[in-house]
Amino acid sequence: MDFVLNDEHKMVQKMVRDFAQKEAAPLIKEYDRKREFPMQLLPRMAELGLLGVCIPVKYGGAGMDYISLGIVSEGLEWADSSARETIAVHTGLNSLTIFQWGTEAQKQRYLAPQARGEKIACFGLTESGAGSDVGAMTSHARRQGDGYVLNGEKMWITLADVADNFLVFAKTEPGEGNRGISAFIVERGFPGVTTGTIHGKMGVHASNTGWISLNDVFVPAENLLGQEGEGFKIAMSALDSGRYTVAAGAVGLMRACLEEAVGYAQERETFGKPIGQHQLVQQLIARMVQRIELAELYVYKVGWLKNQGSRNTRETSLAKWYTTEAAWATASDAVQVLGAYGYSDEYNVERHLRNVKGSVIYEGTSQIHELMQGAYALGYRRDKPLRCELPAYDPEVWQAEE
Amino acid sequence: MNAIALVKHVPDTAQLSSALDGLKLMAEGPRIINPWDEYAVEECLKLREAHGGQVTVLSLGPAQATEALKQGLAMGADQAVLVSDPAFEGGDTLGTARALAAAITKLGTWDIVIAGRSALDGDTAQTAIQVAALLGVPQLTYVAHIREINFEAQTISVERMLEGGREVLTSRLPCVVSVVKEINEPRYPSFMGIRKAAKASIPAWTAADLNLDPATVGAAASGVSWAEVSLPPAREGACQIITGDTPEAMAAALVDKLMAEKII
């Protein structure tokens, strides 16, 4: 057993922290206030290889492992949840899913440009009436000639107005519930695709959240991901990747909250001494440390499971549930330590608090994860092998040029 | 063109707080690449991009210092060499400079050595100067810009950062340059660089490899010792609010006070 990050991981960690500190953090406050997506970060993230960090080199990626994906998520969310959300959606939910389920032609056509960051991708599962209850979706696809015609509307989609490619789920067998769902790769240029931005969110103002409308969109048969009716399994496996980035990101958010709270507690004085010397403030800080250390250990365990190629749906769900709840409590405690200043946007902790509430809701609400964990423990739920598993990390394969 | 960047693996002084013993931090705390040395590596890489050739990163320290060297490799340096021997422990800047100068000589032909302006821990800014003196070459310190460099004519023209302005100096090559952060913006390591660096095997040269007499480099030869390391005392300041009936009266009172304190 070894709890030490290797040299590669340490260098990735430093690189991402430098990027987050020098380039992301200075922009975020302004863009959060303006409620705009800082588009200029995308080409920089692409240039650094962050958008394809754990994708093999031969598919345009950086050839690093799944632990590096966690490190990148943690480093980016230290600056702001919006930067990590891009990784969660573009890399986790979309690119890794094409890597797991896609044909060689789909990987060449979609995965490679996405991993290089030339194309941005997002994930369209949720609808206004179908969140936790995925099977309630009404988007549908009917066969026509050598393809499908898609109709429906997706909602709460991160990067909806930014992405070039969409991984969209629709029912090919409307009467069949989860078994009737199929997955399609849709390009922005396909006639009938329109997108828009949703305003009025509580947090992640510097991220783009929107809707995708599909109006008689013809999708060629070669853009069906996996097989007809396999969409629900594909969506759940995508969440195994996405939730991992959410969990890792929550650790970064907690670290940012701890740093700000500790700095403030050492400076701010009440009753003639720094507030850090008051025991009740120490208690808040100690609890933050407790959550961060436990969360990080578990997140890296999940990364390690992914590297081994072990099925990790249960562990990823537990990680996402625990870390986002821990981050919500940590951000709230950090605001408390900073008092009125923490409540104002002069500091960062109020933004982290608003942002992290999203993480507790998306990619499986805490309640969904509680149900999953209870069902696993009671033996009501077991993961059956998938037709296509996310491949175990093999540095030789990942780093080979061809 | 052969450029050599000197890098040091230093304690992360950002971790130094009143709760931590400074000497303990220096000895055992988390370590980082000396931030100013990243500018030195970057400048070497820029020279290679413009003129071709090879960049070597060189460090003296325990085995752990390979982390700083790997950072240099990840940024794009071609090779790294660690100078490491228990005999070097406890040495002062002159001892360090003797070992580094010997290592530079062992590396063979070179055109320019670049170091950060000083190291985060000792902050003496002496090592690069002593290396230049031991090698018998010119030293250009606090360089903020290389105006011109000609490897055929073996000349260099630089701008030095002074307190009141900039000084332009020309010199012959080879020489030793120390740089300030105004000189460039260090690049991030690429993932390819990180993978290459993680796999690199870095040679470690001992005092014997460098034909150095251990009596001239380690604690025995050191003229200085670290008695204590602590945070500077907290700044004590008192705030005074000037009152008055009108803005003019308040301004007049402020001017009187500033004149009394000889500030204006």
Interface residues (C-beta under 8 A of the other chain):
Chain A: N6 D7 E8 K10 M11 V12 K14 M15 D18 F19 L48 G49 V53 A62 G63 M64 Q266 Q399
Chain B: S17 I32 E67 K70 Q71 A74 Y188 P189 S190 F191 M192 I194 R195 A197 A198
